[in-house]
Amino acid sequence: MEAVLLCAGLGTRLRPHTLATPKPLLPVRGRPILDWTLGALPASVERVVVVVHYLADQIEAYLAQQTHFAQWAVAPQGEPRGTGDALRKCRPHLRSDRFLVLNGDDLFGAADLAQLARTPAGVLVAPVEEPRKFGIAFLKQDGTLDKLVEKPELDPPQLANTGAYLFPRNVFDIDLKLSPRGEYEITDYVTTLAARQPFHVVRAAFWYPIGDEKAWQAAQDLDLEKVLTR
């Protein structure tokens, strides 16, 4: 199995720290965020494909010296056109029939990613108290995914999309359309697949999004070794 890590973003909410360092390489407890992510990937993952754009040379230099994966590749996104476009750019680099896809600048629990990797197709979700800040998962009666809705006006708690997915290769058969904000959205891949086949919902025991400087600084005090090491 392979894993795709989306590491092309500008990290604007963490400026000025990201002016000279890409967000996935910002340190948390002495290690780059991306290093924690690679260490949390399931043992079934043998190869990673990393989507790059902003300060891409730094991420590629890190990949060349990391010790988690001997097999890796970079997929340049080119002009940023959304997360769906970022995944699309990986198609020529992917070899496996199923692959994990996750944001390369958040922290995910190793056990949760392992459970997600055991599904034929799925999304990792976590309860949140401010659903207006997240994409929210709506479930079918059997517990599989119905759809994802961005920032709905709903009472908490709700299940947020964490940005970690397990996709079958046939995801690339979907013809993405531009969203209202003018981007190709990975969530459109998810919702379209969920209408065609069971899309499993895995509830995370640990997920820590690093959205701003306050969250980044707070991450320095987390006991990450227990939850981010497989």
Beta strands, then each sheet from edge to edge (+ up, - down):
strand 1: 2-7
strand 2: 27-28
strand 3: 31-32
strand 4: 47-52
strand 5: 72-76
strand 6: 98-103
strand 7: 107-108
strand 8: 122-128
strand 9: 135-139
strand 10: 145-150
strand 11: 158-168
strand 12: 200-203
strand 13: 207-208
sheet 1: 5+ 4+ 1+ 6+ 11- 8+ 12+
sheet 2: 2+ 3-
sheet 3: 7+ 13-
sheet 4: 9+ 10-
end
